[in-house]
């Protein structure tokens, strides 16, 4: 699913940021609240964590150390090692882990607060432009259209095969097989009745440059040369860098089902892809057109993360679950720097970066407050308002986020990394995160599509099962941390000792932060 960033691709309340509050820890002063100092020259008492609790350790010159209380001998902990160096790409940096606490233990800070608060957004009244209206083409009408391909623009002759109140279905007349009438009717019905009302509830109303009040859904086998479907901003702003053609209107390009390999050729699969591409069109409208920008400032994977979020919240999340699992399984290859910066697509890590960027976008949506949906529609509980605030800013989302959130991106990133480590652990014989900031909102079944809405890091789907984020075993940790990435390292207690010691040193270039969470 390519969005083709160039060729071939309200009202809100300010976010109230809360500093992660420090609370006294059940340990000696040597591992107590931030700023504590050892009371004597003797060994520091072990740090006692409750199931589901997370603390942050102080880091000096890239090093941190702690002694964890493990009286049962069966406790499970996770070491969360995050890099907050987002300036570089996927540069690999090193770390070393020891089972000895080493020198002086780090001070520890209990995390009872959150870098982002949902206060304010849930009460926002989302204001959207009225739905556009205008004279529609008739079934059988034809039009010459320009389609972007890797080789440049290609001209086709397209014919109208179906017309709705808010959309028109076109077919490339050069395609050998016409669209099945049943497929076209179902596709148009669901786009009009479910997809567009929900997309507007989340992203706002589409523009109407061509004055016909409709989005054009163009089926052509040429689309497949670029992706199963795509949106190009050139159709809305032909002066974007790299544009080789423009149809001067609201167009989305899709591959006919007969030209797609199973299982991606079903009506539901294509509707999910359409949801993704429609969000790109609406995102572009709010970010670029409404701000009169000449370029789209958001990074490729930030845009794709928002598009995957649309699949989720609009109610057509099936294929996106595979993308989510790719992000979790390949977490060691994910760097938030690739989401925050305008980096090019990376074919070797594409699934991982899309999955990780979706999980980041969903995390922000949940921290905003999420939404609610029933058969009558989708309502803002803060998530849509926060998302709109981010895409309404003339700045890139990555730049707008710390300003709107009034919290440093480093703090937001560490809370996101911690949520990956702690969320849904109660589904894996563990404890729920004590701090709700470190868990995704509960999932639900969509009342119309029956698909999963929300992120569950241990979800069962299509005969498969997510196993949470990929972990490193302490005894075999590979010592590699991507700049802007995170390593989650399992620390398991032993019946041979009532305490668990560790020390870690990370290349200071990573700008590391270190947290410890208890899973059970």
N, C-alpha and C positions, 0 to 999 in steps of 0.2 A: 504494500500500500504506500505509494509515493504521493506526497502532496505537491511536488513540483514547485518549490519555493519561487523559482523564477520561471523558466520555460520548462514545461513537462512536469512539473511537480503538482451612569445611573446613579443610580444612587447607591452609595454604600457608606457604612460607618467605618471610621478608622479602626484598624486592628489594635487591640490593646495587648501589649507585650508584657509578659511577666517574667522577671528573672527567675531562673531555677533556684528556688528557695533552699537555703541550707537548714537542716534540722540536726539536732544532736544524734550521733550514732552510738549504738551499743558496743562500745569498745573502750580501750584505754585512751587517754588523751593523745597518745602517739598516732592513733588512726581515728581521731575524733572529727568534730566539725572543722570546716576549713579554717586554717590558721592555727590549729592546735599544735602543741609541741610535747614531746615525751616528758612525762613527769619524773623519770629517773633514767639512769644509764642502763637499766635492765632491758631485756627484750620486750618489745611492744606486745600487748595483748592482741589476740586475733580479732579481726573485724567481723562482727556478727550481722549477717544479712538475713532478712526474712524472705520467704518464698515470694517471688514477684517483685522484689525490691531492686533498685539500681542505684549505684553510687558512682561519682566521678572522682578519679584520682588525680592529684596534682602531677604535672609532668615537668621535670627539670632537665634541660639539655637532651630532650628526647627520651628520658628514662622515667619509669614508674615502677613501684614495687608494693606488695601488700602481703599480709598474712590473713587468710580467711578462716573463720571458725567453721569446723565440719564435724560436730560431735557425733553425728549419726554414721558417718563414714560413707554415706550414699548421696550426699548433696551434689547437685550439678550446678555449675556456674558457667557463664559465658563472659569472655573478655572481649570487649568491643573496642577495637583499635581503629580510629578514624583519622584520615588525612584531611585537613582543612586547607590544603594547598590547591586552590581551584584555578590558579593562573595557568598552569601547564596542562597538557592533555593527559594521555595515559602513561606517563613516565613511571617506570617501575622503580620503587625505592625499597630499601631493605629494613628488616627488623630482626632482632634476636630475642628468644624467649628462654628463660631459665626457670627451673623448679626451685630455685633458692630465692629468698626474699632479698638477698644481697645486702646493701647498706641500709641507710635510714629509710623506713617505710614512707610512702607518700601520704600526705594528708588526704582525707576522704570527705566528700560532700554528698549528703543525701539529696536526691533530686525529687522534690515534692511539687515543683512547679513545672512550667512549660515555656518554651521560647515564644510560642504563638498561643493566643487566646481566641476563643470563638465568640467572645462577648461583642455584641453590636451587629454582626452580620446577619444573625437570624431575624432581627427586627427590621432589616432593610426592605424597603419597598422597591422591587425591581421594576424599573420603567423601561419599556421597549417601544420602539416605533410601531405604528399600526402595520398590520400585514399588508403588503403591497397588492394592488389590483390593477388590471389592465386588460386590453383585448388579447385573447389567446389565439394562437394559430389553430387551424382546423386539422382534423385527422386527414392524412393524405398530402398535406402541404409539404413542400420540400425547401431546403435551404442549403447553400454551400457553406461548409464549416472548415475551419483550420484546426488540425489536431497536432499537438506537439509530439514528436517522436525523438529518439536519440539521434536520428540523422537530420533532424530539423522539422519544419512544419510540413504537413501533408494536407492537401485539400480533399474533402469528401463531399458527396451529395447525401444529405440526410433527409429522412422522411418521418413525419409525425405518425406514430402508431397509437398513441393514447394521450388524452388531455385531462388534467385534473384542475381543481380550484387553485392549487399552488405550484403545480409542476407540469412538465410536458416530457413525454418519452419519445426520443428520436432513435431511429435505426439507420446505420450506414447502409445505403442501398447496394453497396458493393459486397456486403456480407452475403454469403451463399445461402445461409439458413435464416429465415425470419424468426423474430421472437415468438415464442409460443404464446398465444392469446391469454391462456390461463395464467401463465407466469407474469405477463405484463399487467394483467388486471390485479393480481395479488400484490405485486410489487408497488404499483401506483396506490392501491388502497392503503397499504400499511405506511407508505411514505406520507400520505396525506393525513391519515387518521392518528398516527402514533408518533412517527419520527419527527416530522416538522413541528408539531405543537410542543414536543418535549425539547427539541433543539432550541426553539425560540425561548422556552422557559429558562434554559440554562445560559445560552449564548446571546439571546436577543434576536431581533428581526434581520433578515437578509436585506441587502441593498436591492435596488431595481433599476439598474443602469439602462436596460433596454426598454423599460416602461410597459412590459407585458404582465407584470405581477406574478411571474413564475420562475422557478428554477428549471433549467434544461438538463435532462438526464439523457446523455448521448451514449448509445451502445454501438461500439465499433471494435472490430478485431484488432485495429491498429493500436488500441489502448494497451494491449498486452505487451507491446514492445517497451512500454514505460513501467507498467505495473498493472495489477488486476483492475485498479481504478486510480484516478488521480484528479487533483484540482490544480489549476495553474492561476496564479494571481495576475498573469498577463491578460486574462479575459476581463479583469476589472480595472487594471492599470497598465496600459500597454507600454508605459515608459519605464517599467521595472528593468533593471539591468539583465541582459540576456534574453529578452523577449524576441521571438522570431515570428510571432503571429498572435492575433487576438480576435475573439468573436464578440467582444464588447457587450458582455452580459454575464448572467449567472449560470455557468456551465459546470457540470461534473461529467467526467468521462468514465465509462464502465465497459468491461469486456463482456460480450454476450456469453450466456451460460455454456453454450455448445463449444466455445473456444477455451474453456477452463477445465483443467483436470479435476476429477473428484478428489476430496469431498468439498472443494471450494466452489462448486458450480451450482449449489442449491440456492433456492430463493432466500432462505434465511442467511446463508453465508454472504450472499451478495448484498442483502439489506444491511448486514453488519458493516461491511466495507463502505456502503453508502453513508451510513451514520458517521463513520470516521471522516470521510471526505467532506461531508456537509459541515462538520465542525470546523474544518480548515477554512472553508468559504466564510463562515460566520466569524471565525477568529480573525481572518484577514480583514474583514469589513470593520470590526471594532478597533483593531490595532493599527491598521494602515490607512484605510479610507477615512475613517472618522477623525483621525489625527493628522490627515493630510501629509503622510510620510511618503518618501520616495522609495523606501526599501522596507522589507519586513525584518525588524531587528531581532526577533526571537531566533534562537538556535534551532537547527534541524530537529534534534532529539527532544527539545522542549516542545516543539510543535507536535511531534509524533506522540509524546507523552500525553498532551492534552487531547489529541485525537483518540488515543486508546481510552482515556478517561471518558470521552463521549460514548464510546461503545458500551462501557460499563453503565453510566448513569442514564443513558437513553433507553437501555433495557435489552440491548442485543449483544450481550457478552458471552460468546461461545468460543470463537477463535482467539479472542484476547486472553483466555485462560491459558492457552499454550504459550503465548507471549509472556504472560506473568511468570509461568513456571521456568521459562528460559532465563528470565532475569534473576530468579532465585537460584537456579542451578548454577548459573555462571557468575554469581556475585563477585567472585575474585577478579573477574574481567570487567566489572562495571566501575566506572568513575563518574561521579556527579559532575566533574568538570566537563564531560562531554555533553551533559544536559544543559549546564549553565552557560557554556560558551558556544559560539557559532562555528562548531567544527563540522567538517564534511561527513557525509555518511561513511561508515566503516563496515565494509561487507563482511569482514572476518568476525565482527562482534555485533552485528546489526540486531539480532534477536535479543541479545543480552542488554544492549543499550535501549532498545524499545521497551523491554520489560521493566528495566530499572527506572526508566523515565516515567512510565505509567505509574509505578508504585510511588514515585515521588509526587506526581501530580495528584494521585488519589489521596496521599497523605495530607497534602495541603488542603484539598477539598474537604476531607474529614475534619481537619483542624479548624476550618472555617465554620463547621457545624453540620455539613452534609445536607441532606434533603429528605423529603418523604414523597412517596408516589402511590397512587391508587388508580383505579380504572378511569377516574375523571381527570387525572393529570399529575404533574410534578410541581411540588411546592418548595420554596426556598426555606431552609433551616439555617442558612449561613454559607453553605458550600457554593451555590451559584453566585451569591453576592461577592464572596471573596474572589472567585475565579474571574468574574466580570471586572472587579477592581484591578486585577493583574493584567487582563488583556485590554482594558480601557486605557491604561497608562501609555503615553507615547514612548516610554522606555521599554527595553526588553524586559520580559518577565523576571529574568535573573536579577536585573537592576532594580525593578520595582518592588520585588519581594521584601528585601530588608527595609526599604523605606515605608511601605504600607504596613508591614508587620512590626516596625519599630524594634527590630531584633537583628543582630548580625547574622549573616548567612552562615557563618561557622556554627552558631548555636542552633539554627534551624536544621542544618545538615546533621549535626550530632544527634538531635532528637529523632530525625528520620532514620538514621542508622540504628539507633536504639530501638525504634519501633520494629525494624526488620528483625532484630534479635529477640524481642520479647513478645510480639503480638501473636495471639492465638496459641500460646504454649499450653493452655489448659486443654487443648485438643490433642496434645502429644504427651499425655501423662505428666504435664508440668503444671505450673501455677500461672494464673492470669496476672498480667502486669498490674502492680499496685497503682502506678501512675497512669491515668487514662491517656496521657499524652503519648505513651509508648505502646499504643494499640490502635489498630484500625477500628472504625466503627463496625458494629455487627452487620453481617450480610443479610440479605433478604431475597426472596424470590419475586421477580417482577410479576405484577398481577395480570399483565397482558401477554408477555412473551414466555413467562416461567423461567427465564434465564436468571442466573445469579447476579445480583447487584452488590457491588462492594468487593473489597479485597479480603480474602481469607488465605493465609499463607500455608494452610494445611487442607485446602479444599479438595474434595473428591469430585471428579468430573469426567464424563465420557470414558468411564472404565479406567481412569488414571487417578493418581493421587499426588498432590504436592507434598513435599517433605520439608517445607520451610526453606530458609536460605542455606546455601552451601556453607559448611563449617570446616574449620581446620582442627584437627586433633592436636592437642598440646605437644604430644610426643613426636609428631611428624609435621609440624607447621613448616610451610615452605619458605618463610622468611621474606616473602614478597608482598608489598603493599603498593597499589597504584596511587599516584598523586590524585587526591580527590575521591579516593575509594575507601573501602572499609574491609577489615578482616575480623571475622567472628571466630573466636578460638574457644573450644570446649575445655573447661577445667573441671575434672571429675575428682571428687574426694575419694579417699582410700580408707578401708577399714583398718589399715595399719597405723593411721594417724588421725588425730582429732583436729588437725590443722592442715591447711593447704597453702604453701608458700609459692610465690612466683615473682619474677622481675622481668621487665621487658625494656628493651632499648630500640627506639625507632629512629631512622635517619631524620635528623632535625629538619631537613628540607621538606619533609611531609607535613610540617606544622601539626604534629600529632596531638590528639586528645584521647584519653583512655578512660573507659568506664567498665564496671563489673556489674553484672546482673545475676541474680539467683533464679534458676528455673524451677527448683522443687524444694 
